[in-house]
Amino acid sequence: MSPSLLEGEYAKFNFYKLDKTWRRLPEDEKEASKREFTSVISEIGTESPITTYGLTGTRGDCDIMLAQSSMDLDDFDKTAKRINHTHLAGYLDQSYSYLAVRRKTQYKHGGAEPKFQDYYKYFIIYPMVKKREWYQLNQDERQKMMGDHFKIGHKYPSIKINTTYSFGLDDQEFVVGFETDEPREFVSLVMELREIPGGFYTESETPIFACVRKPIEEALEAVG
């Protein structure tokens, strides 16, 4: 098979909610479970990159998000197994899960293959599905509309787009991510994007998660 058909690494986005009963545990038991979980996440990160986020202050249905990258899909299965064998897992529900692949966009001026950046504080992410009519347009029509999209994006250089592809791997077609240090600028960006023709070909782009990058121990500390 041509290497061009195998480009990019896999990306996995796991969202978890801690049950409120965990907060009622004795302090020593809670602290022990946090230490164990933190240690496991740290060990996983030495094998395949994993970035941790907190959502306790931005969403009601999830508390932490783990974004993991790997060239081997089996690594995500190993991660799930190691997490599920922790004490904390007994109080942990997986609210959402998205699987995708990082690859270069097919459109001109769309940027290189996306990578997580460690220096952005916020990661705003959502699954996206395009309407079938989008794929019936020819490449030139789609390129023109995406060109308008990129022009608006270039007006906000402090916001980095991080789009991954899920065709055939998961329910959504894309997992769209935006990394930024100022979410209010992202609101302005999205308001502008709503007014261009390409937006009319979007079928769905929810739920939307505003994730705050922080060490896993800090994300757990915010929960209780």
Backbone as numpy.savetxt, mean C-alpha at the origin, in Angstrom:
# Nx Ny Nz CAx CAy CAz Cx Cy Cz
10.54 -17.89 -21.31 9.70 -16.70 -21.31 10.58 -15.46 -21.31
10.17 -14.44 -22.05 10.95 -13.21 -22.14 11.07 -12.55 -20.78
12.28 -12.07 -20.41 12.46 -11.39 -19.12 11.55 -10.19 -18.96
11.19 -9.52 -20.09 10.32 -8.34 -20.01 8.94 -8.69 -19.47
8.54 -9.95 -19.63 7.24 -10.39 -19.11 7.32 -10.74 -17.63
8.52 -10.76 -17.07 8.70 -11.11 -15.67 9.28 -9.95 -14.87
9.09 -8.72 -15.37 9.71 -7.58 -14.72 9.06 -7.28 -13.37
9.84 -6.67 -12.49 9.31 -6.15 -11.25 9.26 -7.16 -10.12
9.18 -6.64 -8.90 9.06 -7.47 -7.71 7.62 -7.46 -7.23
7.29 -8.42 -6.40 5.95 -8.48 -5.83 5.83 -7.47 -4.67
4.61 -7.00 -4.47 4.33 -6.10 -3.35 3.09 -6.61 -2.63
3.13 -6.60 -1.30 2.00 -7.07 -0.49 1.68 -6.01 0.55
0.41 -5.68 0.65 -0.05 -4.66 1.60 -1.05 -5.30 2.54
-0.66 -5.47 3.81 -1.50 -6.13 4.81 -1.97 -5.13 5.85
-3.28 -5.07 6.06 -3.87 -4.17 7.05 -4.46 -4.99 8.18
-4.15 -4.60 9.42 -4.60 -5.36 10.59 -5.31 -4.48 11.60
-6.24 -5.10 12.30 -6.97 -4.45 13.39 -6.76 -5.27 14.65
-6.36 -4.61 15.74 -6.20 -5.30 17.02 -7.51 -5.28 17.79
-7.93 -6.44 18.24 -9.17 -6.55 19.00 -9.04 -5.78 20.32
-10.13 -5.15 20.74 -10.10 -4.33 21.95 -9.81 -5.14 23.20
-10.05 -6.44 23.14 -9.76 -7.27 24.32 -8.27 -7.30 24.62
-7.44 -7.08 23.60 -5.99 -7.06 23.82 -5.58 -5.92 24.76
-6.30 -4.79 24.68 -5.97 -3.63 25.52 -6.30 -3.89 26.99
-7.12 -4.89 27.24 -7.51 -5.20 28.62 -6.60 -6.22 29.28
-5.63 -6.73 28.53 -4.70 -7.69 29.10 -3.81 -7.03 30.14
-3.25 -7.80 31.07 -2.26 -7.25 32.01 -1.11 -6.60 31.25
-0.56 -5.55 31.82 0.47 -4.79 31.13 1.67 -5.65 30.73
2.09 -6.54 31.61 3.26 -7.35 31.29 2.99 -8.28 30.11
1.76 -8.80 30.02 1.41 -9.67 28.90 1.35 -8.88 27.60
0.79 -7.67 27.65 0.76 -6.82 26.46 2.15 -6.47 25.99
3.00 -6.08 26.93 4.36 -5.69 26.56 5.14 -6.85 25.97
4.94 -8.03 26.53 5.63 -9.22 26.01 5.16 -9.52 24.58
3.87 -9.39 24.33 3.35 -9.67 22.98 3.85 -8.63 21.98
4.00 -7.37 22.41 4.53 -6.34 21.52 6.00 -6.60 21.20
6.76 -6.99 22.21 8.18 -7.27 21.97 8.36 -8.44 21.01
7.56 -9.48 21.22 7.66 -10.65 20.34 7.31 -10.27 18.90
6.22 -9.54 18.73 5.76 -9.17 17.39 6.78 -8.27 16.70
7.31 -7.31 17.45 8.31 -6.40 16.91 9.55 -7.18 16.45
9.96 -8.15 17.25 11.12 -8.97 16.91 10.88 -9.76 15.63
9.69 -10.32 15.49 9.35 -11.10 14.30 9.36 -10.22 13.05
8.77 -9.03 13.14 8.75 -8.12 11.99 10.16 -7.70 11.62
10.99 -7.46 12.62 12.38 -7.08 12.37 13.13 -8.21 11.65
12.91 -9.43 12.08 13.56 -10.58 11.44 13.09 -10.76 10.00
11.80 -10.57 9.76 11.26 -10.69 8.41 11.91 -9.64 7.50
12.08 -8.44 8.04 12.65 -7.34 7.26 14.08 -7.58 6.82
14.81 -8.43 7.51 16.18 -8.74 7.10 16.20 -9.68 5.90
15.09 -10.35 5.64 15.00 -11.31 4.55 14.34 -10.72 3.32
13.29 -9.93 3.51 12.64 -9.20 2.41 12.12 -7.89 2.99
12.36 -6.76 2.29 12.03 -5.44 2.83 10.58 -5.32 3.29
10.39 -4.75 4.47 9.05 -4.55 5.00 9.00 -3.18 5.68
8.01 -2.38 5.32 7.83 -1.05 5.89 6.56 -1.05 6.71
6.60 -0.44 7.89 5.46 -0.50 8.80 4.81 0.87 8.95
3.49 0.85 9.08 2.69 2.08 9.18 1.63 1.94 10.26
1.22 3.07 10.81 0.12 3.10 11.76 -1.08 3.82 11.17
-2.29 3.36 11.53 -3.53 3.99 11.05 -4.52 4.24 12.17
-4.07 4.11 13.42 -4.98 4.24 14.55 -5.69 5.59 14.55
-5.00 6.64 14.10 -5.60 7.97 14.11 -6.27 8.36 12.81
-6.21 7.50 11.78 -6.77 7.87 10.48 -7.86 6.93 9.98
-7.95 5.71 10.49 -8.99 4.78 10.09 -9.58 4.12 11.33
-10.84 3.69 11.23 -11.46 3.02 12.35 -11.44 1.52 12.23
-11.11 0.99 11.05 -11.20 -0.44 10.82 -9.85 -1.14 10.70
-8.74 -0.40 10.90 -7.43 -1.03 10.91 -6.45 -0.15 11.69
-5.46 -0.78 12.30 -4.51 -0.09 13.16 -3.10 -0.04 12.59
-2.69 -1.08 11.89 -1.34 -1.12 11.34 -1.37 -1.63 9.91
-0.37 -1.24 9.14 -0.21 -1.74 7.78 1.23 -2.16 7.58
1.42 -3.33 6.99 2.74 -3.84 6.67 2.86 -3.91 5.15
3.83 -3.19 4.61 4.08 -3.19 3.17 5.37 -3.96 2.92
5.26 -5.07 2.24 6.42 -5.95 2.04 6.72 -6.12 0.55
8.01 -6.21 0.21 8.44 -6.41 -1.16 9.29 -7.67 -1.25
9.15 -8.38 -2.38 9.97 -9.58 -2.57 9.91 -10.01 -4.03
10.98 -10.66 -4.49 10.98 -11.25 -5.81 10.36 -12.65 -5.78
10.09 -13.15 -4.59 9.55 -14.51 -4.42 8.19 -14.43 -3.74
7.16 -14.83 -4.43 5.80 -14.78 -3.88 5.66 -15.60 -2.61
6.45 -16.66 -2.47 6.36 -17.53 -1.29 6.74 -16.80 0.00
7.50 -15.72 -0.13 7.90 -14.98 1.07 6.69 -14.44 1.83
5.62 -14.11 1.11 4.44 -13.57 1.78 3.72 -14.65 2.59
3.77 -15.86 2.08 3.21 -16.99 2.82 4.01 -17.24 4.10
5.34 -17.14 3.98 6.20 -17.31 5.15 5.94 -16.22 6.19
5.73 -14.99 5.70 5.44 -13.88 6.62 4.15 -14.12 7.38
3.11 -14.53 6.65 1.82 -14.80 7.29 1.95 -15.90 8.34
2.71 -16.93 8.02 2.89 -18.05 8.97 3.58 -17.57 10.24
4.63 -16.75 10.09 5.37 -16.29 11.26 4.53 -15.34 12.12
3.76 -14.50 11.46 2.87 -13.60 12.22 1.80 -14.40 12.94
1.23 -15.39 12.27 0.14 -16.17 12.86 0.58 -17.02 14.04
1.88 -17.22 14.21 2.37 -17.99 15.34 2.80 -17.12 16.52
2.54 -15.83 16.43 2.85 -14.95 17.57 1.66 -14.90 18.53
1.94 -14.49 19.75 0.88 -14.34 20.75 -0.10 -13.25 20.33
0.42 -12.19 19.73 -0.42 -11.06 19.32 -1.44 -11.48 18.27
-1.11 -12.49 17.47 -1.99 -12.92 16.38 -3.35 -13.37 16.89
-3.41 -13.81 18.15 -4.68 -14.23 18.73 -5.65 -13.08 18.88
-5.17 -11.86 18.79 -6.01 -10.67 18.92 -5.99 -9.82 17.65
-5.41 -10.37 16.57 -5.17 -9.61 15.35 -6.08 -10.11 14.23
-6.85 -9.20 13.65 -7.68 -9.52 12.49 -7.13 -8.81 11.27
-7.07 -9.52 10.14 -6.60 -8.90 8.90 -7.79 -8.25 8.21
-7.83 -6.93 8.25 -8.96 -6.18 7.70 -8.96 -6.16 6.18
-7.78 -5.95 5.60 -7.65 -5.87 4.14 -6.30 -6.46 3.73
-6.26 -6.92 2.49 -5.02 -7.49 1.96 -4.98 -7.27 0.45
-3.86 -6.73 -0.04 -3.73 -6.46 -1.48 -2.39 -6.99 -1.98
-2.44 -7.68 -3.11 -1.25 -8.26 -3.73 -1.06 -7.61 -5.10
0.19 -7.26 -5.43 0.45 -6.59 -6.70 1.90 -6.84 -7.14
2.24 -6.29 -8.30 3.59 -6.38 -8.85 4.03 -4.97 -9.25
5.28 -4.66 -8.94 5.84 -3.38 -9.38 6.41 -3.53 -10.79
6.02 -2.64 -11.68 6.54 -2.66 -13.03 6.42 -1.27 -13.65
7.17 -1.05 -14.71 7.14 0.26 -15.35 5.79 0.48 -16.03
5.34 1.74 -16.03 4.10 2.07 -16.70 4.26 1.96 -18.21
3.19 1.66 -18.91 3.21 1.56 -20.36 3.06 2.92 -21.03
2.85 3.96 -20.22 2.63 5.29 -20.77 3.88 6.15 -20.67
4.09 7.00 -21.66 5.24 7.88 -21.70 5.14 8.93 -20.60
6.28 9.32 -20.07 6.39 10.36 -19.04 5.71 9.97 -17.74
5.56 8.66 -17.54 4.91 8.21 -16.32 5.86 7.85 -15.20
7.18 7.98 -15.44 8.13 7.68 -14.38 8.62 6.25 -14.43
9.60 5.98 -13.59 10.23 4.66 -13.55 9.43 3.71 -12.66
9.92 2.48 -12.57 9.30 1.49 -11.70 9.27 2.01 -10.27
8.11 1.97 -9.59 7.99 2.56 -8.25 8.76 1.79 -7.19
9.24 2.53 -6.21 9.92 1.95 -5.05 9.44 2.68 -3.81
9.38 1.96 -2.68 9.07 2.64 -1.43 10.21 3.58 -1.08
9.87 4.77 -0.55 10.87 5.72 -0.11 10.78 5.85 1.42
11.90 5.71 2.09 11.89 5.73 3.55 11.73 7.11 4.15
11.87 8.15 3.35 11.88 9.49 3.92 10.53 10.19 3.86
9.49 9.57 3.29 8.16 10.17 3.30 7.39 9.69 4.53
6.69 10.59 5.16 5.98 10.25 6.40 4.65 9.56 6.13
3.96 9.97 5.07 2.61 9.45 4.82 2.56 8.64 3.53
1.78 7.59 3.57 1.56 6.74 2.40 0.05 6.58 2.25
-0.51 7.20 1.21 -1.95 7.13 0.95 -2.16 6.10 -0.15
-2.97 5.10 0.13 -3.04 3.93 -0.74 -4.49 3.46 -0.91
-4.80 2.98 -2.13 -6.14 2.45 -2.37 -6.13 1.50 -3.57
-7.07 0.54 -3.59 -7.21 -0.34 -4.75 -8.00 0.36 -5.84
-7.68 0.10 -7.09 -8.40 0.75 -8.21 -8.78 -0.28 -9.27
-9.97 -0.06 -9.83 -10.45 -0.84 -10.97 -10.91 0.13 -12.04
-10.47 -0.08 -13.28 -10.89 0.75 -14.41 -12.15 0.16 -15.05
-12.95 1.03 -15.67 -14.10 0.55 -16.43 -13.62 -0.19 -17.68
-14.42 -1.14 -18.15 -14.06 -1.92 -19.34 -13.87 -1.01 -20.56
-14.61 0.10 -20.57 -14.51 1.02 -21.71 -13.10 1.59 -21.87
-12.36 1.67 -20.78 -10.99 2.19 -20.84 -10.12 1.33 -21.75
-10.29 0.03 -21.67 -9.46 -0.89 -22.43 -9.90 -1.01 -23.88
-11.06 -0.43 -24.21 -11.51 -0.41 -25.59 -10.96 0.80 -26.35
-10.39 1.76 -25.62 -9.76 2.91 -26.26 -8.42 2.47 -26.85
-7.99 3.14 -27.93 -6.68 2.79 -28.48 -5.58 3.43 -27.64
-4.34 3.01 -27.89 -3.22 3.46 -27.07 -3.03 4.97 -27.11
-3.23 5.58 -28.27 -3.06 7.03 -28.38 -4.08 7.79 -27.54
-5.32 7.31 -27.51 -6.36 7.97 -26.71 -6.04 7.86 -25.23
-5.60 6.69 -24.83 -5.26 6.51 -23.42 -4.02 7.31 -23.04
-3.03 7.35 -23.95 -1.82 8.11 -23.68 -2.13 9.59 -23.49
-3.03 10.13 -24.30 -3.39 11.55 -24.17 -4.00 11.84 -22.80
-4.91 10.97 -22.37 -5.55 11.18 -21.07 -4.57 10.98 -19.93
-3.69 10.00 -20.05 -2.69 9.80 -19.01 -1.68 10.93 -19.01
-1.43 11.52 -20.20 -0.54 12.67 -20.26 -1.10 13.84 -19.46
-2.42 14.05 -19.53 -3.06 15.09 -18.72 -2.90 14.78 -17.24
-3.01 13.51 -16.92 -2.85 13.05 -15.53 -1.44 13.37 -15.03
-0.43 13.06 -15.84 0.95 13.29 -15.45 1.26 14.78 -15.31
0.67 15.61 -16.20 0.90 17.06 -16.13 0.45 17.62 -14.79
-0.71 17.17 -14.34 -1.20 17.64 -13.04 -0.30 17.12 -11.93
0.11 15.87 -12.04 0.99 15.30 -11.03 2.29 16.05 -10.90
2.82 16.53 -12.03 4.10 17.25 -12.01 3.98 18.61 -11.33
2.76 19.08 -11.13 2.56 20.35 -10.40 2.77 20.15 -8.90
2.84 18.90 -8.48 3.00 18.57 -7.06 4.24 17.70 -6.89
5.43 18.27 -7.06 6.67 17.47 -7.02 6.95 16.84 -5.66
6.31 17.33 -4.61 6.54 16.76 -3.28 5.75 15.47 -3.06
4.90 15.10 -4.02 4.09 13.89 -3.91 4.62 12.86 -4.92
4.97 11.68 -4.43 5.51 10.63 -5.30 4.46 9.53 -5.48
4.14 9.25 -6.74 3.17 8.19 -7.03 3.86 6.83 -6.99
3.15 5.83 -6.53 3.70 4.49 -6.36 2.61 3.49 -6.74
2.46 3.27 -8.05 1.39 2.40 -8.55 1.91 0.99 -8.81
1.18 0.00 -8.33 1.53 -1.40 -8.58 0.36 -2.08 -9.30
0.64 -3.21 -9.94 -0.32 -3.86 -10.83 -0.77 -5.21 -10.28
-2.10 -5.43 -10.32 -2.66 -6.64 -9.71 -3.42 -7.52 -10.70
-3.37 -7.24 -12.00 -4.13 -7.99 -12.99 -3.90 -9.50 -12.82
-5.00 -10.21 -12.56 -4.91 -11.66 -12.46 -4.43 -12.19 -11.12
-3.91 -11.31 -10.26 -3.40 -11.75 -8.96 -4.37 -11.48 -7.82
-5.18 -10.42 -7.96 -6.07 -10.02 -6.87 -7.32 -9.40 -7.47
-8.29 -9.04 -6.63 -9.57 -8.54 -7.12 -9.42 -7.21 -7.86
-8.55 -6.32 -7.38 -8.35 -5.03 -8.02 -7.40 -5.16 -9.21
-7.34 -4.11 -10.04 -6.40 -4.08 -11.16 -5.10 -3.38 -10.78
-5.20 -2.37 -9.92 -4.05 -1.62 -9.47 -4.13 -1.42 -7.96
-2.98 -1.25 -7.34 -2.93 -0.70 -5.99 -2.17 0.61 -6.14
-2.88 1.71 -5.97 -2.32 3.03 -6.20 -1.85 3.62 -4.87
-0.62 4.09 -4.84 -0.08 4.67 -3.62 0.54 6.03 -3.90
0.42 6.93 -2.94 1.05 8.25 -3.03 1.81 8.50 -1.74
3.08 8.80 -1.87 3.92 9.09 -0.71 4.13 10.60 -0.62
3.98 11.14 0.59 4.05 12.58 0.77 4.35 12.92 2.22
4.79 14.14 2.44 4.95 14.65 3.80 3.83 15.61 4.18
2.94 15.91 3.21 1.85 16.85 3.48 0.56 16.38 2.80
-0.29 15.65 3.53 -1.53 15.12 2.95 -2.47 16.19 2.40
-2.41 17.41 2.91 -3.29 18.45 2.39 -2.99 18.76 0.92
-1.72 18.65 0.53 -1.37 18.83 -0.88 -1.98 17.72 -1.72
-2.05 16.53 -1.15 -2.63 15.41 -1.88 -4.12 15.64 -2.14
-4.81 16.27 -1.19 -6.22 16.60 -1.39 -6.38 17.51 -2.60
-5.50 18.51 -2.72 -5.56 19.42 -3.86 -5.29 18.68 -5.17
-4.31 17.78 -5.14 -3.98 16.99 -6.32 -5.19 16.18 -6.79
-5.84 15.48 -5.87 -6.97 14.63 -6.22 -8.14 15.47 -6.74
-8.36 16.64 -6.16 -9.44 17.51 -6.63 -9.21 17.91 -8.09
-7.96 18.16 -8.46 -7.66 18.49 -9.85 -7.85 17.29 -10.76
-7.43 16.13 -10.30 -7.55 14.93 -11.12 -9.00 14.55 -11.39
-9.89 14.92 -10.48 -11.31 14.61 -10.66 -11.90 15.30 -11.89
-11.27 16.36 -12.35 -11.85 17.19 -13.41 -11.35 16.83 -14.81
-10.44 15.87 -14.93 -9.92 15.52 -16.25 -10.65 14.30 -16.80
-10.73 14.17 -18.13 -11.52 13.09 -18.75 -11.13 11.68 -18.31
-9.85 11.45 -18.06 -9.43 10.10 -17.69 -10.13 9.57 -16.45
-10.52 10.47 -15.57 -11.18 10.06 -14.34 -12.54 9.41 -14.55
-13.16 9.69 -15.69 -14.48 9.13 -15.96 -14.43 7.63 -16.24
-13.22 7.12 -16.44 -13.06 5.70 -16.75 -12.69 4.87 -15.51
-12.77 5.48 -14.34 -12.50 4.75 -13.10 -13.78 4.11 -12.58
-13.72 2.81 -12.33 -14.88 2.08 -11.81 -14.95 2.22 -10.30
-13.83 2.01 -9.62 -13.81 2.14 -8.15 -12.40 2.43 -7.69
-12.29 3.12 -6.56 -11.00 3.43 -5.96 -11.14 3.63 -4.45
-11.86 2.71 -3.84 -12.01 2.69 -2.39 -11.84 1.25 -1.91
-11.51 1.06 -0.63 -11.31 2.07 0.42 -9.96 2.78 0.27
-9.85 3.95 0.89 -8.64 4.75 0.84 -8.03 4.78 2.25
-6.73 4.54 2.32 -6.04 4.47 3.61 -4.95 5.56 3.68
-5.00 6.36 4.71 -3.94 7.34 4.99 -3.05 6.75 6.07
-1.90 6.23 5.65 -1.00 5.51 6.56 0.14 6.42 7.01
0.51 6.30 8.28 1.59 7.10 8.85 2.79 6.18 9.07
3.90 6.47 8.40 5.08 5.60 8.54 5.68 5.74 9.92
5.85 4.61 10.60 6.46 4.59 11.92 6.93 3.19 12.25
7.89 3.05 13.14 8.32 1.71 13.56 7.14 0.92 14.12
7.19 -0.39 13.98 6.07 -1.22 14.40 5.80 -1.07 15.89
6.85 -0.87 16.69 6.62 -0.73 18.13 5.82 0.54 18.44
6.04 1.60 17.67 5.28 2.83 17.87 3.83 2.66 17.41
3.65 1.94 16.31 2.29 1.68 15.81 1.49 0.88 16.82
2.12 -0.11 17.44 1.42 -0.91 18.46 1.18 -0.10 19.72
2.14 0.76 20.08 1.99 1.58 21.29 0.78 2.50 21.15
0.48 2.95 19.93 -0.66 3.84 19.72 -1.99 3.13 19.94
-1.98 1.80 19.79 -3.21 1.02 19.96 -3.54 0.84 21.43
-2.50 0.61 22.27 -2.79 0.42 23.68 -1.58 -0.05 24.44
